[in-house]
């Protein structure tokens, strides 16, 4: 079982604008990662504010940091009931988004402003609803 996923987010405004408003996650709590601990664990000599976000059984730790991370294939796949609503929210809020047509239900790809990629799929009837 995965406990949480950690992502770098460049600006704290993304917590509300993208993770709450678009992906429907809520802030569970937040904390500050000290410079010493950040250096020892991640090799980065600076404090970081961290937001712990939850939706259903999924948890993200969002590390607020101005450093842009580059990845090519890394992404998080989330399943929602009526997934097109997530895509519509992303478009309405001005986020980059793309539709991959599929028979049955389309798959949506959306990016936050830090470049984190999310694949959004429809929940199958036998899965728990988000």
N, C-alpha and C positions, 0 to 999 in steps of 0.2 A: 504494500500500500504506500502510495506517495503521500507524504505529510504536507509539503508545500513546494511551490516553485518560486524562485527568486528572480526578479527582473530589475534591470537598471532603467530608471525613468529620469529624464533630464530636468523636468520641472514639476514642482509639487502641484501645480494647477491641473495636471493630467490625472491626479487621483480622483478628483471630482468629475472633470470634463469627460474623461474616457472610461475609467474603470467603474465609476459609479453610474454615470448617465448612459453610457453605451453598453458596457458589459454587465451591468446590474449587480456589481459587487458592492459590499458595504465595508466601511472601515471598522475592523474589530478592535484594534488598538494601534498605537504607534510608539516608537522608541528611538533613541539616538544610539548609533553605533559609535563608540569612542575611537579617536584617532589611533590609539595603541592597539586596540582589538582589530580595527580595520587593517592596520599594517601587518599584524601577526597572521591574520586569516587570509586577507586578499592582496596584501602587498601594496596597499594604497594608503598613503599617509595623510588622511583627512577624516574628519567626522562625517557621518552620513545619517540623515533622517530616514527612518524606515517606517512604512505604513504596512500593517498586516491587514489584508483584505480577504473577505469571505463571501462565498455564495454557495449555498448548499454544502456539499462536502469538499469543496475546492478552496484552497487557500493560496494566496500570493503574498510574498514579501516584496514590496516595492522599495528599492533603494534609490533615494533621490540623489542624483549625482550628475554633474554637467558633462561627464566624459561619454562620448558617443561610442557605443560598442558596435562592431561590424560582424554580422553573421550572414551566411548565405542560405542555409537550409533550416536553421533553428526556428521553431514556431511552437505555439501552444494550440492544441485543438480542443475546442469546447463544444459541447452539444447542448442545444436549447430546444424547447418546445416552441414552435413558430419562429424558427431561426431568422426568417426574413425580417422580423422586427428589429433584431440586433443590427443587421445590415442597414435597414432604413434609418435607424438612429445614428449610425456612423456617418452615413451620407448627409443627413440633416445637420450634424454637428461639424461637417467639413473635413472628415477624415478620409484618407485614401482607402479605397475599397474596390474590390473586383469580384465578379461572379464567375464561378466555374459551373457551367450548365451540366446537370446530371439528370438522368431519367429518375423520376420520382421526386427528389428534392435537390435543389441547387446547393452547392457549397459556396460559402462566402469567405473571402480573405480580406481582413482589415488590419491596418497598421496604426499604432498610436504615434504620437509626434516624436517619440524617441526611436522609432524604427522597429519596435517589437511587433512581430507578426502573429496574428490570430486566425486560425482556420475555424470557421463556424459551421457546424453541421446540425441537421435536424435530428432530434431524438427519435429513435425508432419506438414503435408502440410498446415494445416490451421493456423499455428502459425507464428509469425514474425521471419524472419531469422536472426541468429546471424552472 
